Amino acid sequence: MKYKSLPLIVTFIVIFVSGTPLTISDLLYVLVFLALIFLAVMNKSVINNLHILLIFFTCLVFFIQTLKFNYFAFSYFGQLVKMGIGIMLVSYLRSSFTYFYRRCLYYIATFSLIIFVLNLSFPSIVSSLSFPVTESDLFKRYSLFGLYTIIEGSSYRNAGLFWEPGAFGGYLVLALLFNTIENKKLFNKEFIILLLATLSTFSTAAYLALLFLFAVALLIRNSSTILVGIVTIMPLIFYSFFNFDFLYDKLSLQYEVATQVYRYSGNSQRFIILIKDYYDIQGHFFFGRGWDDTTRFSEDDLIRIRTVGITDILVKNGIFFFVLLMAIFFKSASNYLRNYGFDGLLILFFFSSTLLMPLTAQTYLNYPLFWGILSFGLYIKLIPQK
């Protein structure tokens, strides 16, 4: 094995433990974390000061929660390890993180499209090679070699190796975003494969993120398109939402259901989850309710599932932590864009909207990878402008 292939393998391993429905043990997370520490030390990597601040503040929040609830949760250690994996990955890969990330997603997307077509054409063959991995009252999941997930009743949607198609769609959109910024153009081979895989997920959040990605693509062409972006992109997004039945009907139906049943419903639709999170954070606004089920959820909650990543992390860790995390994210995003010669609030807005859109639909921060995605730009050294 050539040494230059190691970063690609390491990135794939972190992606694999950040969403596959296979049972991932705490021991595996610890082993991945220790392996990344070893690689970072061998590579003489240095953790950014803002990451050190984030880890310290996370520990402080956990300490305050322990005092407040008079309950120590061992899940705190697990979350620190997952956060640490994401941080150590980007400190190890540094400015090459986005390259290895999108290459991994390109290979995953290619494989998933092949199996997706085979599953539509010859479902019995694919089914015979799959094994069950999770089962719930709502659906069953099957895995093909641990690299492709089949959800009962949703075989027409491509989930890749992740727990559901929407999760795969979010990761794919981010790879498309990095591809667009770094190549400064659309429709290269990698982009086309990633786009086809994204479309095959039939994910509402991924489709909406693609509209913001289109705005980014316009803005990076040249400065004269900025006015076009301001005048046309936002109306295009609203037009697409209200005229594409797939997007409008799904979201409007969820809103209608949420306003009728909200707090005590066992439904996990995202508008219902938003209202539940609103109730959850009452009285815990500053330092959150923690990660353990004992403190995170109300006793009368019929279904302890959260699917909106942004409000979930707000409820878990509180507003102070959330503001710090977002400040780090915008610093990271700004560094990344400036490294490729893009500056200004407009492109930062559309870039950030594209990157954060998946987090409105999935709890990515329950897994290691997204902690690195939100902060990889901290390790990009900007060349001073003369």
N, C-alpha and C positions, 0 to 999 in steps of 0.2 A: 504493500500500500504506500502510495506516495504521500508525503507529509502535507502537500497542498490540498489533498482531498479531505483531510481531517476536519477543517472548519465546516465543510458541507455536511459531513456525517454528524458532527456535534449539533449543528443547527437542526437537522432532521430529527434527531433524538429529542430535542427540546420541543419541537413541533408535535412529535408523536405523543409525548406525555402531556400535551396541552390541549387535549380534546378527543382522543380516541375513546370510544365507549368501553374498551377493554378495562378490566379491573387493574388499576394502577395502585400499587401498594405504597405506603409511606416509606418503606425501605428503599424502593426504587427512586423516589424523589431525593432521598438523602444521598444515595449513591451518585445520582446525576449531579447533585449540588457539589459533592466532594470532588468529583471528576473535573467539574468546571473550575473549582478553586485551584486544583492542581495545574490545569492548563493555563489559568490566568497567572499563576506564580511562575510557571516555566516560560511564559511569554512576557513576563515582567509587566503585566497589566496593572494599572492603578485605578482604583475606584474613584469616580468623580465625587467631589465634595457635596454636591446636591444629592447624590445617592446616599452618601453617609448621613446627611441630614434627614432624608426620607426614612432610612432604617431607624435612626435614633427616635424620630418623632413617632414612628409606628410603635416602637417599644413603649414610649411614653403613653400613647393612647391605650395600649393594652394594659399597662399598669393602672391607669386611671379607671378603666372599665372593671378591672379586678376589684379595686376598692369600692367602686360604686355599686356593683352587683353582689359583692361579697362572694365571688365565685371565680375560681381560676380555671380557665379553659385550656386544655392541652392542644386544642386546635390552633392556638396562637403560634406554637412552634411550627406547625405545618404550613401556616400562611407565610411565616418568615422565610421558611425554606423555599417555598414557591416564588416568593418575591426575589429571594436571593438568586435563584436559578436564572430568572430573567435579567437581573442586574449583572451577574457574572458572565452571561452569554454576550451581552453587548460590550462589556468591558474587555472581553477576550477578542471579539471580532472587530470592535471599534468601528471605523468608517466603512468597513466592508460588510457590516451586518445586513444592510438592505440587499446587497448583491446576493449573498448566500441565502437570504430569506426568499427572494423571488425565484431563485434557481430551484430551491427545494419545492416551492409551490408549483413551479412549472412542471417538474417531474411528477408530483402528486396529481396535478390536474390532467396531465397526459394519460397516466394510468387510469385515473377515475373515468375519463371519457371513454376509454376502451371498454372498461367493465360496465359502464352505464349503458352503452349501446348493446353490448352482449346480453345484459340483464333484460333489456327491453325486447330483444330478439329471441333469446333462448333462456327464459327465466328459470326453467327447470334445471338446466346445467349449472348455472351460477348458484342456485339454491342448494344443489347437492354438494357444492364445495364450501358452503358457508356453515357457520356454527352460531348458536345463540349466545349473546353476550349480556343483554339486559332484558328485563321483562317488567312491565308496569301495568296498571289498570288501563292505560291509554293505548299502548302499543308495545310491540316487541322489536328488538334490534338484533340483527345478525351481522356477522363480520366475515369477510372473505380474506383469509390469511392475515387478518389484523390490519389490512390496508384499504379496505373498502367497506362501508357500512350500508346495510340494507334495512330500511325501516318498513315494517309491515304496513301495508296500505298506502305507502308513499314511494313505491319503487320507481315512479316516473320522475323523482327528484334525486339529484346527485348530491350525496352527503360526503363524498370523498372518504377519508378515514376518520371523520369527526362524528360527534354525537348526533348532529342533525344537519340538514342542508343549509340552514341559515348560518350556522357556525362556519361551515366551509365557505359559503359565499362571502362572509365578512373577511376572512383571511385572504381570499382570492382578490377582493377589491383592493386590499392594501398592497398586494403584489403588483396589481395593475397600476396603482398610484405611483409606486416606486419606479416601475418600468417607464412610465410616462415622464416623470421628472428627470430620470437619469439618461434616457435616450432622446428626450426633447422632441419626440414624435410618437404618433400612434401606428398601430398595424404592422409591427414587426412580428416575427414568428412567435416569440414568447407572448406578446400581447394578445394575439389571436387565440392561442390555446387557452390562456387564462380567461379571456372574455367568454369563449364558448363554454368553459367549465362554469363560470359565474352564471351565465344564462340558464344552464341546465339545473341550477339549484332551485329556481323559482322562488327566490327569497325576496320578500318585500324590501327589507332593509338594504340588501345588496343592490337591488335595482335602483332604489332612491340614491344610494351612495354613488352609483354610476353617473347619475345626473350631475352631482357635484364634481365628479372626476372629469366629466366633459367640460365643465367650467375651467378646471385647472388646465386641461389640454389647450383650451382657447387662449388662456392668459399667458402660457409659456411661449406661444408662437412669437409674439413681439409686443412691444408696448402699445401699439396702435389698437390692439384688440381689447384693451382694458375697458374702453367705453362700450364696446360690443358686449363684453361680459356683464357690465353693470346693467345695461339696457335689456338684454335678452335672456340671460341665464335664469334669473329668478322667475320671470314670467313663464319660461319654459318648464321649470320645475313644477310650478303650480298647475300649469296646463296639463302636464303629463300626469300629475296626481289625479286630477279631476276627470280626465278623459280616458285613462287606462283602467278598465274595469277591474283588472287584477289587483291594482294598487288601491284604488278608491274603495271598492266593495269590501275588501278584507279589513282595511283600517276602520271604515265607517261602521261595519258590523261589530268589530271589537269594541268600539266606543259606545255603541248602543247597548250592548250587553253589559259593559262595565258600569254605565250609569244606572242600570236597573238592579244589579245584584252585588256589585263591588265587594264590600268588606268581608262578608261571610261566605263568599262563593268559593267552591273548590276548583273553579276554573283558573287556568294559568295564562289566559290571554293577557297581553301586555298592558292594555289600558286598566284592566282590573289590578294587575300587579302594581302599576303606578299609584293607584288609590290605596292599595294595601301598604305600600312603602310610605305613603303620606301618613297613614295612621301609625306605622311602626316607629317613625322618627319622632313622634310627639313626646316631648320630655327628654329626648336624647339627642338634641340637635347639635350640640357642641362636640361631643366625643363618641357618639354613636352607641350601638347596642352590641357590638362584637360579632364574632364569626361563629360562635357556638349556638346550636339550636336552642339551648336553654335560655339564652338571653336575646337572641336575634329575633325570634318570632313571638307573637302574642299567643297566649294559651288557647284562645278561641279560634285560631287560624286553622281552617279545615285542611288546607293543603300548603305544606311548607316548601313551596317552590318559588324562586324569584328568577325572572327572565330579563329584567332591564338592568344592564350592567352599571350604568351611571348612577341610578338611584340606589342600587344595591350597595355599592361601595360607600355612598353617602350615608346610608343608614348604618352600615357596619362600623365605619370609622369616624363619622361626624364631619362637620363643615370645615373645621380647621385643617384636618388631613386632606379633605377634598380640594380645598383651595391650594394647598401646597402641591398636591399631585398635578393639578391643572397648570400651575405656574411652571413646574418642571416640564410638563408636556409642551407648553407653548415655547419655552426656551429651547427645547429639543427640536421642535418643528421649525423654528426660526433659523437655528444653526444649519439644519439640513437644507433648507431652501436657499439660504445665502451661500452655502457651499457650492451650489450649482448655478449661482448668479441670479437668483430670483429674490427680490425684496419687495416690501410693500404689504400693507394690511389686507388688500383685496385677495391676493393669492394665498396669503396666510389663512384667511378666513375660509376659502374654499378647500384648501389642503386640509385644514384642521377639521372641517365639517365632514370631508370624505373619510378621514381616519377615525373620527369619533362616531360616525353614523352606526357602524356595526356594534359599538358598545351600548347603543340605545336598545338593542334587540337581543343581546347575548351577555351572559355573565362571564366574559373572558378573563376578568381579574381573579376568578377562582382557580385559574391555571397559570403556569409560569410565564409563558411566552409574551403575553400582552404587557407585562411589567417592563419588559425590554422594549417593546414596540413604542410605548409611550415616552421613552426616554433615551433612545439610541443616539439621538443627535447631540447629546451631551459630550460624546467622545469624538466629535468631529472638530478638528483643529482648523479654525478659519484663518486664511491668509490675509493679513492686514492690507487694506486698500491703500495704494500709493496716491 
